[in-house]
Amino acid sequence: MNSFRVMAIPTEVANEVRNTMKAPRYGFPAHTELSDDQAPCRHCLRLTTPEVDRRILFTYDCFDGVESLPLPGPIYIHADGCERYNENGGFPAEIRSRKITFNAYGEGRRLLGQRYVEDGSVDQAVTELFADPQVRYVHVRSTPAGCYTFRIERP
């Protein structure tokens, strides 16, 4: 059993964006393009393949359904559909070796801790952050781009 759950964006959100080409909650237009780099899809948590995968860029509130204060930002999903990442699948292998920022939050979106990982030691970082009993969840973000990738919760 994993010591944490990986929470990709909900399938309903991904499908809504694909069907309406608008950002949920905000209605901003979504943008489709051919991938020119390896960016993680926030639904399946696999990297897009440059010059092969089409992806949709849209505005997403990474605190939606978790906190009342929003923090919208840009994210990608595969344009042609994909299966949501298994919550109990452990840390996604394709993202493990990237430069990652872990933000640990307590009640009320209070930032309680932060770790930067560049060497793949993600399990250690998550364990250290969850050692604080006040930490409710951890956001995984791209260190170079600053954008939200997924949320980690206790099991």
N, CA, C and O of each residue as an XYZ file, in Angstrom:
620
protein
N       0.845     -1.191      0.000
C       0.000      0.000      0.000
C       0.883      1.245      0.000
O       1.891      1.301      0.705
N       0.499      2.236     -0.792
C       1.256      3.479     -0.860
C       0.970      4.334      0.364
O      -0.095      4.245      0.974
N       1.952      5.167      0.706
C       1.789      6.042      1.857
C       1.072      7.337      1.480
O       0.876      8.209      2.327
N       0.681      7.464      0.213
C      -0.054      8.648     -0.230
C      -0.862      8.322     -1.475
O      -0.628      7.316     -2.146
N      -1.839      9.213     -1.775
C      -2.659      9.084     -2.983
C      -2.317     10.220     -3.941
O      -2.150     11.362     -3.514
N      -2.215      9.918     -5.207
C      -1.922     10.903     -6.248
C      -3.238     11.320     -6.899
O      -3.953     10.491     -7.463
N      -3.547     12.602     -6.816
C      -4.838     13.104     -7.279
C      -4.660     13.950     -8.546
O      -4.370     15.144     -8.474
N      -4.839     13.307     -9.704
C      -4.847     14.031    -10.976
C      -6.162     14.797    -11.075
O      -7.067     14.579    -10.270
N      -6.274     15.693    -12.056
C      -7.543     16.415    -12.186
C      -8.655     15.410    -12.500
O      -8.401     14.390    -13.139
N      -9.866     15.686    -12.062
C     -10.978     14.762    -12.297
C     -11.282     14.567    -13.788
O     -11.121     15.483    -14.593
N     -11.719     13.371    -14.129
C     -12.096     13.058    -15.502
C     -13.208     13.987    -15.984
O     -13.219     14.380    -17.151
N     -14.137     14.340    -15.108
C     -15.228     15.233    -15.489
C     -14.701     16.586    -15.951
O     -15.233     17.173    -16.894
N     -13.664     17.080    -15.295
C     -13.070     18.360    -15.678
C     -12.398     18.237    -17.041
O     -12.603     19.079    -17.915
N     -11.595     17.187    -17.223
C     -10.910     16.982    -18.504
C     -11.917     16.859    -19.639
O     -11.731     17.458    -20.698
N     -12.981     16.089    -19.431
C     -13.993     15.911    -20.477
C     -14.742     17.206    -20.769
O     -15.038     17.504    -21.926
N     -15.048     17.970    -19.737
C     -15.728     19.256    -19.931
C     -14.882     20.184    -20.806
O     -15.397     20.825    -21.722
N     -13.590     20.249    -20.518
C     -12.707     21.112    -21.311
C     -12.636     20.620    -22.749
O     -12.718     21.420    -23.681
N     -12.486     19.322    -22.937
C     -12.416     18.773    -24.298
C     -13.701     19.041    -25.077
O     -13.652     19.297    -26.280
N     -14.846     18.985    -24.406
C     -16.140     19.153    -25.073
C     -16.510     20.618    -25.327
O     -17.127     20.932    -26.345
N     -16.140     21.504    -24.417
C     -16.556     22.911    -24.535
C     -15.444     23.826    -25.021
O     -15.709     24.920    -25.519
N     -14.190     23.377    -24.877
C     -13.008     24.201    -25.168
C     -13.039     25.506    -24.373
O     -12.668     26.575    -24.856
N     -13.505     25.363    -23.116
C     -13.507     26.478    -22.176
C     -13.018     25.998    -20.815
O     -13.213     24.844    -20.434
N     -12.380     26.912    -20.098
C     -11.897     26.601    -18.753
C     -13.075     26.442    -17.808
O     -13.962     27.295    -17.783
N     -13.102     25.365    -17.027
C     -14.187     25.208    -16.060
C     -14.142     26.345    -15.040
O     -13.077     26.831    -14.659
N     -15.318     26.741    -14.622
C     -15.495     27.761    -13.599
C     -15.250     29.177    -14.113
O     -15.882     30.116    -13.629
N     -14.349     29.355    -15.080
C     -14.003     30.694    -15.550
C     -14.549     30.998    -16.941
O     -14.833     32.156    -17.249
N     -14.700     29.987    -17.779
C     -15.214     30.183    -19.119
C     -14.207     30.749    -20.105
O     -14.560     31.038    -21.249
N     -12.956     30.914    -19.682
C     -11.929     31.403    -20.605
C     -11.744     30.393    -21.722
O     -11.879     29.192    -21.487
N     -11.437     30.848    -22.936
C     -11.211     29.901    -24.024
C      -9.987     29.026    -23.767
O      -8.973     29.484    -23.240
N     -10.107     27.771    -24.149
C      -8.977     26.842    -24.077
C      -8.274     26.861    -25.435
O      -8.873     27.221    -26.449
N      -7.025     26.477    -25.443
C      -6.207     26.530    -26.657
C      -5.650     25.136    -26.952
O      -5.093     24.486    -26.067
N      -5.803     24.681    -28.199
C      -5.251     23.392    -28.617
C      -4.033     23.630    -29.486
O      -4.021     24.526    -30.330
N      -3.001     22.813    -29.270
C      -1.774     22.934    -30.052
C      -1.083     21.586    -30.137
O      -1.364     20.672    -29.362
N      -0.175     21.481    -31.093
C       0.689     20.318    -31.178
C       1.792     20.515    -30.148
O       2.427     21.570    -30.118
N       2.027     19.529    -29.315
C       3.027     19.644    -28.268
C       4.402     19.912    -28.871
O       4.810     19.256    -29.829
N       5.109     20.884    -28.297
C       6.463     21.166    -28.752
C       7.505     20.839    -27.690
O       8.701     21.057    -27.888
N       7.033     20.313    -26.559
C       7.939     19.869    -25.506
C       7.257     18.763    -24.703
O       6.125     18.381    -24.997
N       7.943     18.262    -23.705
C       7.363     17.216    -22.861
C       6.750     17.854    -21.626
O       7.447     18.123    -20.648
N       5.463     18.093    -21.672
C       4.737     18.642    -20.535
C       3.801     17.572    -20.006
O       3.209     16.830    -20.790
N       3.653     17.477    -18.679
C       2.758     16.452    -18.139
C       1.288     16.798    -18.343
O       0.853     17.918    -18.074
N       0.536     15.819    -18.821
C      -0.918     15.924    -18.874
C      -1.401     15.838    -17.434
O      -0.982     14.945    -16.697
N      -2.269     16.744    -17.024
C      -2.725     16.764    -15.625
C      -3.828     15.761    -15.348
O      -4.346     15.703    -14.233
N      -4.191     14.976    -16.341
C      -5.214     13.948    -16.156
C      -4.589     12.557    -16.076
O      -4.880     11.806    -15.145
N      -3.738     12.203    -17.033
C      -3.102     10.866    -17.012
C      -1.711     10.906    -16.397
O      -1.148      9.861    -16.074
N      -1.146     12.110    -16.230
C       0.176     12.358    -15.649
C       1.314     11.720    -16.451
O       2.372     11.404    -15.909
N       1.071     11.537    -17.763
C       2.147     11.141    -18.676
C       2.624     12.387    -19.401
O       1.879     13.358    -19.538
N       3.853     12.360    -19.861
C       4.402     13.487    -20.606
C       3.886     13.466    -22.039
O       3.728     12.400    -22.635
N       3.627     14.641    -22.584
C       3.234     14.724    -23.983
C       4.463     14.477    -24.860
O       5.590     14.789    -24.475
N       4.228     13.923    -26.020
C       5.305     13.655    -26.973
C       5.365     14.804    -27.975
O       4.390     15.061    -28.681
N       6.511     15.500    -28.042
C       6.635     16.622    -28.972
C       6.388     16.199    -30.416
O       6.826     15.137    -30.859
N       5.674     17.061    -31.135
C       5.359     16.875    -32.554
C       4.460     15.662    -32.824
O       4.268     15.287    -33.981
N       3.912     15.050    -31.783
C       3.010     13.901    -31.935
C       1.672     14.178    -31.245
O       0.616     14.096    -31.873
N       1.722     14.506    -29.959
C       0.499     14.697    -29.170
C      -0.063     16.103    -29.321
O       0.671     17.092    -29.301
N      -1.388     16.168    -29.472
C      -2.083     17.443    -29.372
C      -2.464     17.621    -27.911
O      -2.847     16.667    -27.234
N      -2.353     18.846    -27.440
C      -2.691     19.120    -26.041
C      -3.548     20.369    -25.955
O      -3.544     21.220    -26.845
N      -4.283     20.450    -24.853
C      -5.146     21.597    -24.607
C      -4.590     22.352    -23.405
O      -4.337     21.764    -22.353
N      -4.405     23.633    -23.569
C      -3.974     24.529    -22.500
C      -5.203     25.286    -22.004
O      -5.947     25.859    -22.800
N      -5.415     25.288    -20.685
C      -6.563     26.002    -20.127
C      -6.277     26.426    -18.693
O      -5.321     25.964    -18.070
N      -7.114     27.304    -18.188
C      -7.000     27.812    -16.829
C      -7.702     26.855    -15.868
O      -8.845     26.456    -16.090
N      -6.991     26.494    -14.790
C      -7.533     25.544    -13.808
C      -7.237     26.056    -12.402
O      -6.142     26.549    -12.130
N      -8.209     25.937    -11.525
C      -8.018     26.287    -10.117
C      -7.610     25.035     -9.348
O      -8.429     24.145     -9.119
N      -6.346     24.972     -8.954
C      -5.829     23.769     -8.278
C      -6.384     23.599     -6.858
O      -6.160     22.561     -6.235
N      -7.096     24.590     -6.345
C      -7.714     24.462     -5.029
C      -9.216     24.193     -5.119
O      -9.887     24.090     -4.092
N      -9.747     24.078     -6.332
C     -11.181     23.857     -6.517
C     -11.623     22.583     -5.794
O     -11.043     21.513     -5.981
N     -12.638     22.716     -4.985
C     -13.166     21.577     -4.241
C     -12.397     21.252     -2.966
O     -12.782     20.354     -2.217
N     -11.304     21.985     -2.718
C     -10.475     21.717     -1.542
C     -10.458     22.919     -0.597
O     -10.524     22.763      0.622
N     -10.369     24.115     -1.172
C     -10.323     25.359     -0.393
C     -11.243     26.391     -1.042
O     -11.593     26.259     -2.215
N     -11.629     27.401     -0.295
C     -12.528     28.413     -0.841
C     -11.791     29.479     -1.647
O     -12.375     30.054     -2.565
N     -10.539     29.758     -1.337
C      -9.781     30.759     -2.089
C      -9.174     30.124     -3.330
O      -8.451     29.134     -3.223
N      -9.457     30.678     -4.510
C      -8.928     30.088     -5.739
C      -7.478     30.493     -5.996
O      -6.985     31.477     -5.443
N      -6.816     29.727     -6.832
C      -5.487     30.062     -7.334
C      -5.385     29.496     -8.751
O      -4.734     28.475     -8.973
N      -6.038     30.171     -9.715
C      -6.038     29.646    -11.077
C      -4.685     29.798    -11.754
O      -3.912     30.708    -11.456
N      -4.426     28.877    -12.673
C      -3.203     28.922    -13.456
C      -3.325     28.009    -14.657
O      -4.292     27.257    -14.773
N      -2.341     28.069    -15.562
C      -2.404     27.276    -16.791
C      -1.982     25.823    -16.573
O      -1.033     25.543    -15.841
N      -2.705     24.901    -17.225
C      -2.327     23.489    -17.225
C      -2.628     22.891    -18.601
O      -3.367     23.467    -19.399
N      -2.035     21.717    -18.859
C      -2.263     20.977    -20.101
C      -2.963     19.661    -19.826
O      -2.809     19.062    -18.762
N      -3.747     19.220    -20.821
C      -4.243     17.846    -20.869
C      -4.103     17.367    -22.314
O      -4.012     18.174    -23.238
N      -4.088     16.050    -22.496
C      -4.102     15.507    -23.854
C      -5.425     15.898    -24.525
O      -6.491     15.774    -23.923
N      -5.349     16.364    -25.756
C      -6.549     16.781    -26.479
C      -7.413     15.597    -26.889
O      -8.638     15.706    -26.947
N      -6.778     14.471    -27.172
C      -7.510     13.322    -27.713
C      -7.990     12.338    -26.651
O      -8.431     11.239    -26.988
N      -7.914     12.702    -25.406
C      -8.408     11.842    -24.340
C      -7.335     10.924    -23.795
O      -6.366     10.592    -24.478
N      -7.525     10.525    -22.558
C      -6.597      9.628    -21.869
C      -7.278      9.147    -20.588
O      -8.283      9.712    -20.156
N      -6.732      8.126    -20.007
C      -7.285      7.567    -18.771
C      -6.676      8.274    -17.570
O      -5.472      8.526    -17.540
N      -7.498      8.593    -16.584
C      -7.014      9.278    -15.374
C      -6.005      8.410    -14.642
O      -6.149      7.189    -14.581
N      -4.990      9.043    -14.090
C      -3.954      8.345    -13.336
C      -4.570      7.665    -12.111
O      -5.430      8.238    -11.443
N      -4.132      6.461    -11.829
C      -4.613      5.690    -10.682
C      -4.141      6.348     -9.384
O      -2.938      6.508     -9.172
N      -5.066      6.725     -8.529
C      -4.741      7.399     -7.266
C      -3.754      6.613     -6.413
O      -2.967      7.200     -5.670
N      -3.792      5.302     -6.516
C      -2.913      4.453     -5.707
C      -1.708      3.941     -6.490
O      -1.081      2.956     -6.102
N      -1.387      4.613     -7.591
C      -0.298      4.188     -8.465
C       1.082      4.668     -8.052
O       2.054      4.440     -8.773
N       1.187      5.332     -6.902
C       2.474      5.875     -6.487
C       2.818      7.109     -7.310
O       2.024      7.570     -8.130
N       3.991      7.623     -7.080
C       4.414      8.835     -7.778
C       4.648      8.510     -9.245
O       5.339      7.537     -9.547
N       4.089      9.299    -10.175
C       4.219      8.993    -11.607
C       5.679      8.924    -12.062
O       6.446      9.865    -11.861
N       6.044      7.820    -12.664
C       7.434      7.572    -13.066
C       7.959      8.624    -14.028
O       9.113      9.039    -13.917
N       7.128      9.065    -14.975
C       7.599     10.024    -15.982
C       7.875     11.409    -15.398
O       8.589     12.205    -16.007
N       7.322     11.697    -14.240
C       7.494     13.013    -13.621
C       8.583     12.978    -12.549
O       9.150     14.016    -12.209
N       8.872     11.817    -12.026
C       9.811     11.639    -10.909
C      11.161     12.329    -11.125
O      11.699     12.913    -10.184
N      11.711     12.280    -12.316
C      13.055     12.809    -12.550
C      13.079     14.290    -12.935
O      14.148     14.844    -13.194
N      11.928     14.924    -12.972
C      11.879     16.348    -13.333
C      12.185     17.226    -12.121
O      12.196     16.738    -10.991
N      12.430     18.502    -12.346
C      12.631     19.448    -11.247
C      11.264     19.787    -10.682
O      10.412     20.339    -11.377
N      11.059     19.447     -9.399
C       9.731     19.510     -8.781
C       9.769     20.340     -7.507
O      10.721     20.271     -6.729
N       8.710     21.130     -7.309
C       8.483     21.829     -6.052
C       7.291     21.181     -5.368
O       6.247     20.978     -5.987
N       7.447     20.858     -4.095
C       6.370     20.305     -3.276
C       5.941     21.385     -2.285
O       6.755     21.852     -1.488
N       4.664     21.784     -2.328
C       4.109     22.740     -1.379
C       3.143     22.004     -0.462
O       2.153     21.436     -0.923
N       3.427     22.013      0.830
C       2.580     21.338      1.816
C       1.627     22.341      2.440
O       2.043     23.387      2.938
N       0.326     22.006      2.405
C      -0.698     22.924      2.894
C      -1.461     22.345      4.076
O      -1.723     21.145      4.156
N      -1.807     23.246      4.989
C      -2.697     22.918      6.093
C      -4.052     23.524      5.841
O      -4.320     24.053      4.762
N      -4.896     23.444      6.831
C      -6.249     24.001      6.752
C      -6.195     25.456      6.317
O      -5.333     26.214      6.762
N      -7.130     25.848      5.436
C      -7.211     27.224      4.985
C      -6.134     27.628      3.989
O      -5.821     28.811      3.855
N      -5.571     26.656      3.294
C      -4.550     26.903      2.277
C      -3.285     27.533      2.864
O      -2.580     28.277      2.182
N      -3.006     27.231      4.126
C      -1.819     27.759      4.793
C      -0.604     26.928      4.405
O      -0.577     25.718      4.630
N       0.398     27.574      3.825
C       1.618     26.892      3.409
C       2.441     26.547      4.638
O       2.866     27.431      5.382
N       2.663     25.244      4.845
C       3.375     24.770      6.036
C       4.791     24.279      5.742
O       5.620     24.189      6.648
N       5.061     23.968      4.500
C       6.389     23.474      4.160
C       6.585     23.434      2.664
O       5.631     23.482      1.888
N       7.845     23.345      2.277
C       8.176     23.312      0.857
C       9.480     22.545      0.668
O      10.416     22.680      1.455
N       9.523     21.745     -0.381
C      10.744     21.005     -0.738
C      10.957     21.125     -2.234
O      10.007     21.134     -3.016
N      12.225     21.217     -2.618
C      12.609     21.217     -4.025
C      13.381     19.937     -4.289
O      14.312     19.603     -3.557
N      12.991     19.223     -5.336
C      13.631     17.946     -5.654
C      14.096     17.968     -7.102
O      13.334     18.315     -8.004
N      15.337     17.600     -7.312
C      15.895     17.506     -8.664
C      16.504     16.145     -8.932
O      16.876     15.840    -10.066
N      16.611     15.319     -7.890
C      17.327     14.041     -8.019
C      16.410     12.818     -7.951
O      16.892     11.695     -7.808
N      15.100     13.024     -8.050
C      14.161     11.905     -8.028
C      13.771     11.420     -6.650
O      13.005     10.462     -6.543
N      14.269     12.045     -5.580
C      13.967     11.584     -4.216
C      12.610     12.105     -3.743
O      12.498     12.712     -2.678
N      11.596     11.859     -4.549
C      10.259     12.386     -4.267
C       9.607     11.724     -3.054
O       8.923     12.393     -2.279
N       9.810     10.434     -2.884
C       9.175      9.743     -1.758
C       9.673     10.298     -0.428
O       8.899     10.461      0.515
N      10.955     10.584     -0.360
C      11.531     11.158      0.859
C      10.934     12.535      1.139
O      10.589     12.841      2.280
N      10.812     13.363      0.110
C      10.245     14.703      0.286
C       8.802     14.623      0.781
O       8.419     15.349      1.699
N       8.005     13.749      0.180
C       6.604     13.613      0.577
C       6.508     13.104      2.017
O       5.703     13.608      2.799
N       7.314     12.119      2.364
C       7.331     11.576      3.731
C       7.684     12.660      4.741
O       7.041     12.775      5.785
N       8.699     13.450      4.434
C       9.102     14.537      5.341
C       7.987     15.565      5.520
O       7.729     16.013      6.637
N       7.331     15.939      4.429
C       6.263     16.933      4.527
C       5.058     16.403      5.299
O       4.467     17.130      6.098
N       4.691     15.145      5.069
C       3.551     14.563      5.778
C       3.895     14.181      7.228
O       3.007     13.778      7.979
N       5.143     14.300      7.624
C       5.503     14.062      9.027
C       4.855     15.111      9.929
O       4.631     14.862     11.114
N       4.557     16.272      9.373
C       3.839     17.306     10.109
C       2.355     16.945     10.081
O       1.757     16.933      9.005
N       1.744     16.651     11.227
C       0.335     16.225     11.237
C      -0.643     17.309     10.770
O      -1.796     17.001     10.468
N      -0.207     18.561     10.706
C      -1.076     19.637     10.235
C      -1.190     19.684      8.707
O      -2.085     20.332      8.166
N      -0.280     18.995      8.019
C      -0.311     19.000      6.563
C      -1.491     18.155      6.087
O      -1.580     16.970      6.405
N      -2.396     18.768      5.324
C      -3.570     18.065      4.792
C      -3.303     17.477      3.419
O      -3.779     16.387      3.101
N      -2.530     18.210      2.593
C      -2.245     17.770      1.227
C      -0.999     18.495      0.732
O      -0.558     19.481      1.322
N      -0.444     17.985     -0.361
C       0.766     18.552     -0.951
C       0.502     18.793     -2.435
O       0.005     17.911     -3.135
N       0.836     19.978     -2.903
C       0.769     20.261     -4.334
C       2.124     19.993     -4.955
O       3.159     20.378     -4.410
N       2.107     19.332     -6.097
C       3.308     19.083     -6.882
C       3.283     20.088     -8.024
O       2.308     20.176     -8.770
N       4.373     20.847     -8.151
C       4.455     21.888     -9.175
C       5.774     21.755     -9.937
O       6.759     21.235     -9.413
N       5.772     22.225    -11.159
C       7.002     22.293    -11.947
C       7.860     23.414    -11.369
O       7.395     24.548    -11.254
N       9.096     23.116    -11.006
C       9.970     24.167    -10.485
C      10.310     25.198    -11.558
O      10.201     26.394    -11.289
N      10.722     24.788    -12.772
C      11.066     25.811    -13.771
C       9.875     26.664    -14.222
O      10.022     27.874    -14.397
N       8.708     26.060    -14.410
C       7.545     26.800    -14.920
C       6.654     27.334    -13.806
O       5.932     28.309    -14.010
N       6.694     26.708    -12.631
C       5.869     27.131    -11.510
C       4.439     26.635    -11.546
O       3.671     26.924    -10.629
N       4.056     25.894    -12.583
C       2.655     25.502    -12.733
C       2.312     24.213    -11.974
O       3.159     23.353    -11.730
N       1.056     24.130    -11.625
C       0.494     23.001    -10.882
C       0.508     21.734    -11.741
O       0.209     21.769    -12.935
N       0.866     20.605    -11.095
C       0.861     19.327    -11.799
C      -0.194     18.387    -11.213
O      -1.037     17.878    -11.951
N      -0.160     18.150     -9.902
C      -1.188     17.337     -9.244
C      -1.085     17.516     -7.739
O      -0.174     18.174     -7.237
N      -2.049     16.909     -7.018
C      -2.115     16.979     -5.567
C      -1.820     15.597     -4.979
O      -2.184     14.572     -5.556
N      -1.164     15.589     -3.839
C      -0.915     14.360     -3.099
C      -1.683     14.456     -1.786
O      -1.628     15.470     -1.090
N      -2.401     13.379     -1.460
C      -3.160     13.316     -0.201
C      -2.701     12.126      0.628
O      -2.098     11.183      0.114
N      -2.991     12.187      1.884
C      -2.729     11.028      2.751
C      -3.655      9.897      2.302
O      -4.702     10.159      1.709
N      -3.283      8.637      2.576
C      -4.145      7.514      2.132
C      -5.492      7.497      2.849
O      -6.319      6.623      2.588
